[in-house]
Amino acid sequence: MNSQLPPGTKAPAFSAQAVGGPYSSPTTVQLADLKGETVVLYFYPKDDTPGCTKQACALRDGWSDISAKAQVFGVSTDPIKSHEKFIKKHQLPFPILSDEDHRIVEAYGVWVEKSMYGKTHMGTERTTFIIGPDGIIKAVLPKVKPDEHLARVLELL
C-alpha cells in the first residue's frame, strides 16, 4: 500500500487499455502519449455503482466545460467489457482505463484498505489527479465526493 502522491510530484508513467471517448475499441494508452496536455486522471471504485455513476454522469453533463481544458480519463480495476457497458449505458463521452492488474492504482497510491460492514478489503479510493502538460501532478482531490467532483476539477483547471 503506497501513500498518495502529492502535488509537485512527477506523475507515474502508465500503459493501459482504454475504451470510450475517441477509442471505439480497446486501445493502449500511455501517459507519455499525453505529454503537452493537461490530464485529469480520476480513480473510482467500480463501474455502475451509485456514487461512481453520479460522478461519471456529472463529468458527462459538464463535458463541454471540462473537455475544453483537459484530457479526461476514468480509471478503475474493472475489465474493459464492464467499462464498455458502463460507457454505453450512461453515454459517457470520455475514455476509461482498465487497471485489472492494479499497477496504476498502486503507483498512484489509491489502492487502499477499506472497511465495510466491519470487514476490511482492498479497493480503490476515489481520488482525482490533475497532471500538467509537463507531467507533474498539479493537484490532488482525495476522497472527493461524487456530487462535488466536477465543480472542484473545473475550479482547479
WOVENGI-V22264 format. One record per run of one state. SS is the DSSP state (~ for helix, > for strand, _ for the rest). FROM is the first residue (numbers start at 1). LEN is the number of residues. If there is no record, write none. Layout:
SS_FROM_LEN ; SS_FROM_LEN
//
This chain:
__1_9 ; >_10_1 ; __11_4 ; >_15_6 ; __21_2 ; >_23_8 ; ~_31_4 ; __35_4 ; >_39_5 ; __44_6 ; ~_50_12 ; __62_1 ; ~_63_5 ; __68_3 ; >_71_6 ; __77_3 ; ~_80_11 ; __91_4 ; >_95_4 ; __99_4 ; ~_103_5 ; __108_3 ; >_111_6 ; __117_2 ; >_119_6 ; __125_2 ; >_127_5 ; __132_4 ; >_136_7 ; __143_6 ; ~_149_8 ; __157_1
//
